[in-house]
Amino acid sequence: MKQDILSNELDSFDRAILRILQEDCTVPQRQIGEAVNLSTAAVQRRIKRMEQDGIISTQVAHIAPKAVGLPLTIVVEVELREETGGRIDEIKQRFHEAPEVQQCYYVTGECDFILIVIVGDMSEYEALTQRLFFPNRSIRKFRTLVAMDRTKATMQLNI
C-alpha cells in the first residue's frame, strides 16, 4: 500500500507539521513554519504532498454532539449469520450511508462489526435499528451499549 511506504519516508518536519495540523488544522502555514523552523513555502509544499499521498485524508471541524442536540453515543456490536464477500461489502455500504453511524469497524472476535452511533434520543436509535438491522437477514443479532459518559473522543494519532 502506498501509505505504508510513505509513512517510512516522513521526516521529523513532516511529523511536526502533522502534530500541529491534527490538533488544529486552521493554524496558518506561516505559524506552522515558525513552529517547525521551515519557510511558509516549504510547509505548503509538504502539506500538499501529504494530501496528494493520502497521509492527510481530510480536514474537518470536530463538533460537540451535545451542542447540536445529539447527546446519546451508542456502541453497537453486530453479528452476521455468515460472512461472504458480497454480503460484507453490502453491509459495509449500508453502515457507511447511515449518517447516525459515526464509525464502523469490521473486526475479528465474537462479533463482526463495531459501530459508533450518535443520536438525539433512544427513539432515533430505535428507528435506526428498524432501518439497518431488523430487515437485514444477514444480521444474526446486535448488541447495544449506551455510553454513560464521553470520556475521550479524538482522532489524533500518536505521531
Secondary structure, 3 states (H helix, E strand, C coil): CHHHHHHHHCCHHHHHHHHHHHHCCCCCHHHHHHHHCCCHHHHHHHHHHHHHCCCCCCCCCCCCHHHHCCCEEEEEEEEECCCCHHHHHHHHHHHHHCCCEEEEEECCCCCCEEEEEEECCHHHHHHHHHHHCCCCCCEEEEEEEECCCCCCCCCCCCC
